[in-house]
Amino acid sequence: SLFLWQLVFGLIVVLLLLGLGAGLVFSLIFIIKDNIVTPGLIATTALFSMTCILFFIAISYIWMFLIDFVVPLMHKHSLKTTEAWKRFSPLFKRHWAYFLLYGLLRLLIALVMTAIITAFGLLTCCCGFFLMAIPYIGTVLLLPMYAFIRIFSIEFLRQFGPEFDVFAASPPPLDSTAISI
């Protein structure tokens, strides 16, 4: 169900991007073709540009929520993707500010990790980049960063209660043959 959800979501995103891109290209064509810059064309181009930026931010958040929160809920409760989204949505509605700040913190962490990787590569006279390009060695070198990102999202989700604690032990199934006295 996750693959199918990602496929449909990807197709919707591509179609919306084509529509937004076409509007932006047409407004730029009118500016370049006529060589006349009017306030209306500038406003239209700015509107399409801002819409594209907001669209990319929204898509990035949806994708991050899917990978960081919905997939762990799918695992914990054995749910399909849409069912996990339905379980995540009320939590998001109650704590939307925390989740938006989480996204900004994830961006900051990604920038710091990128700086660390770049510094490692440059300080080793680019030998570090070659090492990271080798699949097994690169994965081993970057494994602490991958593990941190995965655990960070699960620990963030955990704070909202036992229902969202992926590592909490599930109660054992009832044994119908056991007789309680």
PyMOL commands that set and color helices and strands:
alter all, ss='L'
color gray80, all
select helices_A, chain A and resi 2-34+39-77+81-94+96-123+127-133+135-158+162-164
alter helices_A, ss='H'
color red, helices_A
deselect
rebuild
show_as cartoon
